[in-house]
Structures are given as structure tokens and as C-alpha cells.
């Protein structure tokens, strides 16, 4: 297996094509001891980017990761770590993208992660109550102060991203380098179509999340929801409700059809799904979210089967799902 590295958009930063994130898992399913093992496993396989956010477990996810990074003692110039800002607390000054919260959240993340700077810092969602210019200026200032190296967004639409880039250009400030959108076989319109002009016009990179559609593209929901699934965790009832809905059941049927196609190609559904994400050149890194070491090792092993995802197989997938965005279609 050989990990490859891709530029984060037009920047000079190279991130591993597979990265490792802590959403849902750290603090809820993974404690510090297990986090040390998981991070070490990923790092030993070539992963150099670890994703986090203030909103994950109300900051506890970052504390677990920070404690694990401290114990591992890696050279700081050998890995990248991120945080995201938006959901910091219940009070008005503890959420959103105002200058105050973006700044306070950055300082808090640095303390929890026990690092001197954030490699990547994301606006976790757009904030309709804060002018984009205010957020752009704040991110630029944090970069000038050496507290952040690259800033980006998560689940912003193309219009909002364009505005941020144009404001930065007009004010000679640092534009967003990357966006963190959901992207997988069943969710592709935004990354492949809506953002298409942004890759060329602004050199946008992407750090995509949910490549396995919250586990749906592993095939484990074929016979119902397993008792140890994250879908059954407290606070994730919304996910369980989705899987049990008519739309969710239809997606499970699609996953079953994909599994048959994967088996014919000599692949697991998991490996097929991860490799499919990687074949998009606009994807800078695919964030893995495994909660167990054997799951992580299996996810990383997809790299051993690159040659099995042929152009012919990709065409078969498109024909089966029928969801490839049409360039001439309206958003």
C-alpha cells in the first residue's frame, strides 16, 4: 500500500489522500488510549491530516485528540490538524462567525489540541447574521498572527464562497483555500457541479467528509441497523430516522446493488466507495471516520486495490445510480 499526497487546492500544502477525522467517534466511542492507537495507526500508514471541530462533543473531541497528540510526541512539522468554528456554546457570543467568536474559538481550539497553531481552520457553516467581509478579515488577521495557516469553509454554497474569494481579492487578504463538503456515491451534485467554477477560478481544494455515507456504503445496514452502529448513539436519532425513512430505505437498496457490482470487480463495497471518491481530481483528501482500529486498517487498505476501479467500472456505477450531474442542468 502506498499513500499518495495531493495539493490542498492551489496551495503548496500537500495532504495525504486519506485523512482521519474525529466526528462522532472521539470522546463518544474513542477515549484517549484508543485515540493514541488510532492516530498512530493512521500516521504509520502515511496519514498526515487529522480533522476536528469545536462542535464535536462540545470541544471534548479536541481535548481527546490533543491529549493523544501530546502523548505521541510527533514532530509538529510532520502532520496537520484542523478545527472548525460555529457551534461553541449556547450564548450569543459563543456561536456563529463574528470576529469575537472566530477569534475566541481559535484560542480555545489551540488550548484543547495543545498546539501553537492550526494548520487548517474552517467556518463550519455559513452565518447569515455576520457579514462575510467580517469573517474574511478575522481569518486573515489570525493567519497574519501565525495562529492559523490556511482557512476554509464547510457546506458553504458556491455564491457564498465566491463572495468570500472576491472580498479577499479586493482587500488583498487571504482567501479561503478549501471547502469541506459531504461527498460520496450517493451525494455528488455540489462537489461535481455547483463548485465546478470555483476550482478553476479560485483554486479551491476540498477535504470531503462522509465518503461512506455514514456507514451506508459499507453494506452493514443491509439487514437492519446493527446495535453497535453510530446511528444508535444518543444525539444521533436524526440519523436513525433518516435511515428508517423511505428515502433512506431506497438508498440502502442502492447500496445493495453497488455491493453486487463491487463483488464482481473483486472489491468490497467500502473499498469501491472510497476509491470512487479518490478518483475525482478535485478531492484533496478523503476524511475517514473509523471508530475501531480494524475498520481504519481496512479503510486504508483500499489503496491496495486502485487498479480495480477502472473507467469501465466507473461507467457502470454511473449507469446504476443515474445521479451523475449533467453540465447543462440548472442547479
VEXMIMAR-550124 format. One record per residue (C-alpha): residue in three letters; y, x, z. Coordinates in steps of 0.02 Angstrom, whole numbers, padded with zeros to 5 digits, always signed. Last residue first. Example, Ala and Ser with C-alpha at 12.3 -4.5 7.8 and 13.67 -1.06 7.14 Angstrom:
// residues 2
SER-00053+00684+00357ALA-00225+00615+00390
//
This chain:
// residues 331
UNK+01195-01432-00503UNK+01202-01484-00686UNK+01060-01436-00800UNK+01084-01311-00942UNK+01002-01166-00851UNK+00849-01271-00805UNK+00784-01237-00629UNK+00596-01207-00617UNK+00525-01355-00521UNK+00377-01409-00626UNK+00256-01355-00490UNK+00101-01329-00597UNK+00191-01269-00753UNK+00297-01147-00654UNK+00142-01080-00568UNK+00051-01060-00734UNK+00200-00965-00804UNK+00198-00849-00653UNK+00011-00821-00683UNK+00045-00772-00863UNK+00182-00652-00809UNK+00052-00570-00697UNK+00044-00580-00507UNK-00118-00483-00492UNK-00033-00315-00516UNK+00059-00331-00351UNK-00102-00343-00250UNK-00083-00202-00123UNK+00093-00263-00082UNK+00017-00423-00012UNK-00050-00313+00129UNK+00117-00333+00218UNK+00080-00517+00250UNK-00095-00474+00314UNK-00026-00343+00434UNK+00103-00468+00497UNK-00028-00603+00525UNK-00140-00480+00618UNK+00009-00431+00726UNK+00046-00609+00779UNK+00207-00711+00766UNK+00240-00674+00583UNK+00417-00706+00519UNK+00430-00602+00360UNK+00602-00583+00281UNK+00594-00548+00093UNK+00720-00416+00039UNK+00847-00388-00100UNK+00797-00542-00199UNK+00897-00544-00362UNK+00754-00456-00453UNK+00639-00608-00426UNK+00461-00539-00425UNK+00473-00519-00236UNK+00472-00706-00205UNK+00313-00726-00309UNK+00233-00583-00214UNK+00258-00676-00051UNK+00187-00840-00116UNK+00036-00762-00201UNK-00001-00658-00046UNK+00002-00812+00066UNK-00101-00917-00056UNK-00234-00782-00052UNK-00259-00689-00215UNK-00404-00661-00335UNK-00317-00747-00480UNK-00430-00900-00471UNK-00400-00902-00283UNK-00212-00910-00312UNK-00227-01058-00432UNK-00333-01153-00306UNK-00208-01112-00171UNK-00066-01174-00280UNK-00150-01344-00294UNK-00169-01352-00105UNK+00014-01302-00083UNK+00067-01443-00199UNK-00035-01565-00092UNK+00052-01499+00063UNK+00218-01526-00026UNK+00174-01708-00057UNK+00130-01729+00128UNK+00300-01659+00175UNK+00390-01779+00058UNK+00293-01925+00131UNK+00339-01868+00307UNK+00217-01782+00425UNK+00276-01608+00377UNK+00457-01661+00403UNK+00424-01736+00574UNK+00337-01576+00627UNK+00490-01475+00575UNK+00609-01592+00669UNK+00498-01576+00824UNK+00543-01393+00828UNK+00626-01390+01000UNK+00463-01377+01094UNK+00332-01288+00987UNK+00209-01395+00888UNK+00276-01343+00717UNK+00256-01162+00775UNK+00070-01189+00746UNK-00053-01159+00888UNK-00122-01337+00884UNK-00152-01329+00696UNK-00063-01466+00594UNK-00180-01558+00477UNK-00323-01506+00365UNK-00220-01421+00228UNK-00089-01364+00353UNK-00153-01185+00358UNK-00133-01159+00172UNK-00018-01009+00195UNK+00119-01089+00091UNK+00156-01222+00223UNK+00187-01087+00352UNK+00373-01121+00374UNK+00397-01124+00185UNK+00304-00959+00159UNK+00458-00866+00097UNK+00555-00942+00242UNK+00705-00824+00232UNK+00786-00726+00090UNK+00894-00573+00113UNK+01001-00590-00044UNK+01123-00470-00127UNK+01284-00522-00215UNK+01352-00406-00348UNK+01514-00503-00363UNK+01522-00571-00541UNK+01343-00533-00595UNK+01250-00590-00440UNK+01377-00728-00406UNK+01352-00814-00574UNK+01169-00852-00532UNK+01203-00920-00357UNK+01179-01103-00404UNK+01032-01070-00520UNK+00895-00956-00453UNK+00944-00943-00271UNK+01005-01122-00252UNK+00867-01208-00352UNK+00718-01116-00275UNK+00635-01214-00136UNK+00449-01249-00164UNK+00397-01075-00218UNK+00509-00997-00086UNK+00690-00963-00046UNK+00798-01008+00103UNK+00963-00919+00090UNK+01031-00761+00173UNK+01184-00705+00074UNK+01239-00525+00048UNK+01386-00407+00024UNK+01527-00519+00082UNK+01695-00448+00027UNK+01785-00305+00117UNK+01974-00320+00103UNK+02099-00283-00036UNK+02189-00447+00002UNK+02160-00522-00171UNK+01981-00456-00181UNK+01938-00518-00007UNK+02008-00689-00048UNK+01911-00691-00212UNK+01748-00647-00126UNK+01771-00778+00010UNK+01817-00911-00117UNK+01667-00869-00225UNK+01553-00881-00073UNK+01623-01052-00029UNK+01601-01114-00207UNK+01425-01045-00220UNK+01366-01136-00064UNK+01345-01050+00102UNK+01169-01050+00173UNK+01187-00884+00265UNK+01335-00767+00244UNK+01373-00583+00232UNK+01444-00432+00318UNK+01404-00248+00296UNK+01434-00101+00414UNK+01485-00189+00576UNK+01558-00115+00736UNK+01645+00028+00647UNK+01820-00036+00685UNK+01859-00055+00499UNK+01700-00159+00483UNK+01754-00270+00626UNK+01926-00289+00544UNK+01848-00339+00378UNK+01741-00469+00465UNK+01895-00540+00550UNK+01998-00545+00390UNK+01857-00634+00296UNK+01838-00761+00437UNK+02023-00802+00439UNK+02026-00813+00249UNK+01883-00938+00253UNK+01994-01056+00351UNK+01902-01120+00506UNK+01859-01304+00530UNK+01736-01318+00385UNK+01631-01177+00457UNK+01497-01113+00338UNK+01329-01067+00417UNK+01255-00912+00498UNK+01404-00802+00454UNK+01301-00643+00441UNK+01319-00467+00513UNK+01218-00325+00438UNK+01207-00146+00501UNK+01267-00196+00673UNK+01347-00058+00777UNK+01326+00033+00943UNK+01153-00037+00979UNK+01077-00116+01136UNK+01023-00275+01044UNK+01093-00384+01183UNK+01251-00280+01204UNK+01287-00267+01017UNK+01253-00453+00999UNK+01382-00493+01134UNK+01515-00385+01050UNK+01483-00469+00882UNK+01485-00642+00961UNK+01654-00609+01041UNK+01728-00555+00874UNK+01657-00699+00772UNK+01703-00817+00913UNK+01884-00763+00925UNK+01919-00746+00740UNK+01852-00921+00714UNK+01682-00939+00630UNK+01598-01077+00729UNK+01536-01081+00907UNK+01578-01016+01080UNK+01765-01055+01084UNK+01733-01243+01079UNK+01607-01233+01223UNK+01423-01271+01192UNK+01360-01097+01154UNK+01341-00959+01026UNK+01295-01055+00868UNK+01394-00976+00726UNK+01364-00789+00711UNK+01218-00693+00640UNK+01144-00527+00693UNK+01066-00385+00598UNK+00967-00225+00621UNK+00942-00080+00502UNK+00822+00066+00523UNK+00808+00255+00509UNK+00986+00306+00555UNK+00963+00245+00733UNK+00821+00368+00764UNK+00681+00266+00840UNK+00669+00252+01029UNK+00527+00127+01035UNK+00577+00071+01210UNK+00758+00040+01159UNK+00702-00054+01004UNK+00590-00165+01111UNK+00729-00202+01236UNK+00847-00244+01094UNK+00719-00357+01010UNK+00689-00453+01170UNK+00876-00466+01205UNK+00908-00523+01026UNK+00780-00663+01042UNK+00860-00711+01208UNK+01026-00747+01122UNK+01015-00936+01136UNK+00834-00935+01076UNK+00890-00881+00903UNK+01072-00933+00889UNK+01142-00759+00918UNK+01044-00702+00766UNK+00906-00580+00714UNK+00837-00483+00566UNK+00749-00315+00567UNK+00767-00202+00415UNK+00673-00037+00388UNK+00496-00094+00351UNK+00390+00053+00291UNK+00217+00007+00357UNK+00246+00107+00517UNK+00407+00008+00544UNK+00315-00159+00530UNK+00179-00106+00652UNK+00306-00032+00772UNK+00409-00192+00768UNK+00255-00297+00804UNK+00190-00186+00943UNK+00359-00173+01030UNK+00384-00359+01008UNK+00216-00390+01093UNK+00274-00296+01247UNK+00446-00380+01241UNK+00381-00558+01228UNK+00329-00648+01068UNK+00298-00836+01057UNK+00463-00908+01123UNK+00553-00745+01165UNK+00540-00684+00985UNK+00445-00806+00871UNK+00559-00948+00814UNK+00671-00830+00713UNK+00630-00646+00744UNK+00636-00571+00571UNK+00542-00430+00483UNK+00583-00352+00315UNK+00483-00340+00155UNK+00569-00261+00004UNK+00631-00124+00120UNK+00819-00106+00121UNK+00925+00017+00024UNK+01111+00020+00062UNK+01219+00080-00083UNK+01297-00091-00108UNK+01283-00190-00270UNK+01162-00314-00193UNK+01067-00235-00049UNK+00983-00100-00152UNK+00795-00112-00153UNK+00659-00012-00068UNK+00474-00005-00105UNK+00332-00011+00020UNK+00171+00067-00045UNK+00000+00000+00000
//
